[in-house]
Each structure stands twice: as C-alpha cells, then as structure tokens.
C-alpha cells in the first residue's frame, strides 16, 4: 500500500474511534427517552389537597437587558408552547431608561408576566427584585443590606441570585435563594464535547442534551441550608432559567450564513427543562400579588419537568391539630408527621437542617414521623431513569419548619 493511503487509513480509523463515545451518548439519550415515556404511562393523577398548582419560570431576560437578543414575541410563544401560567422577567437595569417598566408585565397571550429586575449592589451581590422599578439602575450605589431593605419597604420579593458569589448573608430584606440556575449549570459544558454531542444527538434529542450536563446544585443547596440554619428566618428556594436565548454554538461562513448551529436555550426549550410549581388555595386567583406572596411563603417547589411532569407533588405536615404546607411553620407535637405525595413512584430523601436524614422508595405516598424540631425538606429522585439522570434530583421541595 502506498504511504499516503496508509496515512488516510490510520486517520479514518482514528476518526471512527473518536466518535464512538458520542454514538454511545446518543444511544444513552434514546434509552432515557424510552424510560421517560414508560414513566409517563405510570402517572398517578389523583391529587390530594386544596390547592391549584400553577407552573411557570423565574429569571428571564429579553433584549432590553443588553446581552440577550430575545424578543417579547419569542418569550410569550415559549411560555404558551409549555402551557405556563406565569413568567417572571428579571431585566438588567439600563442607565437611561427603566427596564422593569418596559418589559412584559400583566397578562399577554394568556400568561401572567411579572416585571422584575436583576441588580448588582455595591457589595457586588446579585439580587432578583420582583417587581422591579427605576431604583434598580441605582442599586450599585447601595450595600446589599441597604438596597434590600429599601426594596422590602416597597413590598418587593427579593431573591439571592448566584449564591456561590453572594457575600451578604447576614443582610436583611431578602426572601429566598435561587439555588439552581440553568445558565450557570450550562457553563460546565465543554464546547468540544457539545460540538460532537450536537452532531450526533441535537436533531433527535435537543431537549435531552440537558441530561448530559444537569447536576444537583450541591454547593448552592448547602449555602441555602446554612443561611436557613443561621438566620432563624424562612427563605424560599427557587430555580432560575436565566434564559437569554443565547447559549449555544454556531459555525457561520464569512457571509454570516449559518452552517451549523446548536442553541441550548431558546426560550421554549429552557422553559421545558426546569420550572417553579406554585400552589395557591383553590378559591384564589393567580395575580402578581398572589403569585409573589405564594413564592415568599415557600408554597412552591422546583421541578425538572423534562424528566417527568411533577404536577401533583405535595409535601405537607400534620401535628394532630393543624395541617401545614411546604414553606410553613408547624408546632412539634407527639404525633407530628411529614407526608410526601409524588405523581410517580420515586425515591424520596428527607433532609433535616441540611443533612440527609432518611429515605424511602417506591410508593407514591410516603410518611415520615418527626420527633425533633428542625428544618425539613425533601429531594425526589427517579431511579428508574438511566444514569446520569436517575441520580440527579427531579424535585426539590421547600422546607417545613418544625418549631
Ligand atoms: Zn440573569
């Protein structure tokens, strides 16, 4: 054989070998999709309790904030495609105009929009302020404590964003912590791996590519658990889509014509991966006020609905004389029990003051007797799903405070 032929042959073999892992990853996504479809057929639809559950997303940017190009139409269409009830916008402020006043607000296309801001304070902390206003542009002039206190007086809901960078845990005013951020999680992606994953899997499994990089936000959960333990106050946990519609990879020729493109976070897809499920009393209407109050009260949970619609999940407490929901406080009695109801058979891990205490698997209704005061929350897993999805949380509840 001629020398050049040998070289070509060796190169072809190397290319072939290099692609094997990606072909296997595509096969794993096919297996995951089959497992998700199988689970869907086992859903338990009878849902206990006196709530109506509303699905929505928090932490969305449009073109107004500078580094996104997303339009209002795209955001509304993305919410409608996912049957969302609400979208909480979090625009970056601009120096010469009020982005909270200009963004989506009220009902559009049947979806409730809240006009929030994402601000950076003089302490270099980031807060989501809901709703926002013209004060957002001046946040950089105040410490986190000062700014959060001012917004609190106006009745805004304030969430710590990027908790891994937050320094002012002793500040007053904030109501919760964004313990999961899709954008932050997606920055773990290795571009080379994503390029080949994209070639192999993007056309067939664009949503499930998320499963290749999704990871339990362990560091943020720890920071939240510590803030709860230290502060003696209630703090809601939320997930942020941090949707910009600009995470991805594209190859363009010199004329700007797209040769190859993977967009990991068009709004429609981002809104499908992770959502907030908010519980309102049956007689209550969904409005900006009732939504923000339910979030502040922790009457909500985080669900990675891509792996299975978590609608119907309940986490409640009963002490013999009163019944309470996640987010609430309850008095310890001799017969206090926590109850977990999941729409799919799952593995439920109970945490007390941030530490895994015990777990139960299998049933859709699980009870944990409680004999000590503490802050209790649960994480729900679907071990029926192949790895890595089955080892990551499907649902993260808000706590019940047994006092
Ligand atoms: Zn953001």
Boltz pocket constraint, residues with backbone or C-beta under 6 A from the ligand:
constraints:
  - pocket:
      binder: B
      contacts: [[A, 59], [A, 61], [A, 90], [A, 118], [A, 242]]
      max_distance: 6.0
